[in-house]
Amino acid sequence: MTYRMPKINSLIMRELTDYLRNDVKDPRINEFISITKVDTSSDLKTCKVYVSSFGGVAEKKEILDALEHIKGFLRTELAHKVNLRYTPELFFVWDDSIEHGSKILEILDKVEKEDIHSDN
């Protein structure tokens, strides 16, 4: 990966986040959706957009369906805002790292409580 790709990924992430927060009126896409990572191919033809939500896995299908529904509009907006040779095709992927991190924190809290009770 060249030094240019992280800049492109960051730019795409910023523009998509801005568009989702300010311009999308679909009620399935709320303010709790976040783009956690963007991974653009080196030929700029495809872009994986990792998304997550505080609503968790329960809203996963609904959110991914809504994003699939508007991905043409998102790509068009991206073409207007980002000056690239190609505007990449967007693919949305669910990122469960928030849920995974939450489970790890719960386990750590449980272990800490057990340690406190065993010391007494």
C-alpha positions as CSV (number, residue, x, y, z in Angstrom):
1,M,0.0,0.0,0.0
2,T,1.4,3.4,-0.9
3,Y,1.4,6.5,1.3
4,R,-1.5,7.8,-0.8
5,M,-4.0,5.1,0.1
6,P,-4.4,6.0,3.8
7,K,-5.1,9.6,2.7
8,I,-7.7,8.4,0.2
9,N,-9.3,6.1,2.7
10,S,-9.5,8.9,5.3
11,L,-11.0,11.3,2.7
12,I,-13.6,8.8,1.6
13,M,-14.5,8.0,5.2
14,R,-14.9,11.7,6.1
15,E,-17.1,12.5,3.1
16,L,-19.3,9.5,3.6
17,T,-19.7,10.2,7.3
18,D,-20.6,13.8,6.6
19,Y,-23.1,12.8,3.9
20,L,-24.7,10.1,6.2
21,R,-25.0,12.5,9.1
22,N,-26.3,15.6,7.2
23,D,-28.0,14.6,4.0
24,V,-29.6,11.2,4.3
25,K,-33.2,11.3,5.3
26,D,-33.8,7.5,5.6
27,P,-35.1,6.7,9.1
28,R,-33.2,3.4,9.1
29,I,-30.0,5.3,9.0
30,N,-29.7,7.2,12.3
31,E,-27.1,9.2,14.0
32,F,-25.8,6.2,15.9
33,I,-24.3,4.6,12.7
34,S,-20.6,5.1,12.4
35,I,-18.1,4.3,9.7
36,T,-15.3,2.5,11.5
37,K,-12.9,1.9,8.6
38,V,-12.6,2.3,4.8
39,D,-10.5,0.1,2.7
40,T,-10.0,1.1,-0.9
41,S,-8.4,-1.2,-3.4
42,S,-5.1,0.1,-5.0
43,D,-6.7,0.4,-8.4
44,L,-9.5,2.6,-6.8
45,K,-12.2,0.4,-8.3
46,T,-13.7,-1.0,-5.1
47,C,-14.1,0.3,-1.5
48,K,-15.1,-1.7,1.5
49,V,-16.9,0.5,4.0
50,Y,-17.0,-1.0,7.5
51,V,-20.1,0.3,9.5
52,S,-21.3,-0.2,13.0
53,S,-24.1,1.0,15.2
54,F,-24.7,1.3,18.9
55,G,-28.0,-0.5,18.2
56,G,-25.9,-3.6,17.6
57,V,-26.5,-6.7,15.6
58,A,-30.3,-6.3,16.0
59,E,-30.3,-3.5,13.5
60,K,-27.6,-5.0,11.3
61,K,-29.7,-6.2,8.4
62,E,-31.9,-3.1,8.4
63,I,-28.9,-0.8,8.3
64,L,-27.1,-2.8,5.6
65,D,-30.2,-2.9,3.5
66,A,-30.7,0.9,3.8
67,L,-27.0,1.5,2.8
68,E,-27.3,-0.8,-0.2
69,H,-30.4,1.1,-1.2
70,I,-28.6,4.5,-1.2
71,K,-25.1,3.4,-2.3
72,G,-25.6,4.8,-5.8
73,F,-26.4,8.2,-4.4
74,L,-23.5,7.9,-2.0
75,R,-21.2,7.1,-4.9
76,T,-22.5,10.0,-6.9
77,E,-22.0,12.4,-4.0
78,L,-18.5,11.0,-3.5
79,A,-17.7,11.6,-7.2
80,H,-18.7,15.3,-6.7
81,K,-16.7,15.8,-3.6
82,V,-13.6,13.7,-4.1
83,N,-11.4,14.2,-7.1
84,L,-10.2,10.8,-8.1
85,R,-9.6,9.1,-11.4
86,Y,-12.2,6.5,-10.5
87,T,-15.0,6.7,-8.0
88,P,-14.9,3.3,-6.3
89,E,-17.8,0.9,-6.1
90,L,-19.0,0.9,-2.5
91,F,-19.4,-2.4,-0.5
92,F,-20.8,-2.2,3.0
93,V,-19.5,-4.6,5.6
94,W,-20.8,-4.9,9.2
95,D,-18.0,-4.3,11.8
96,D,-18.8,-6.0,15.1
97,S,-15.7,-4.7,16.9
98,I,-17.9,-2.5,19.2
99,E,-19.9,-5.6,20.3
100,H,-16.6,-7.6,20.7
101,G,-15.0,-4.8,22.7
102,S,-18.1,-4.6,24.9
103,K,-18.0,-8.4,25.6
104,I,-14.3,-8.2,26.5
105,L,-15.0,-5.3,29.0
106,E,-17.8,-7.4,30.6
107,I,-15.5,-10.3,31.0
108,L,-12.8,-8.1,32.5
109,D,-15.3,-6.5,34.9
110,K,-16.5,-10.0,36.0
111,V,-12.9,-11.2,36.6
112,E,-12.1,-8.0,38.6
113,K,-15.2,-8.5,40.8
114,E,-14.2,-12.2,41.4
115,D,-10.7,-11.1,42.4
116,I,-12.1,-8.5,44.9
117,H,-14.4,-11.2,46.4
118,S,-11.7,-13.8,46.6
119,D,-9.3,-11.3,48.4
120,N,-11.8,-10.7,51.2
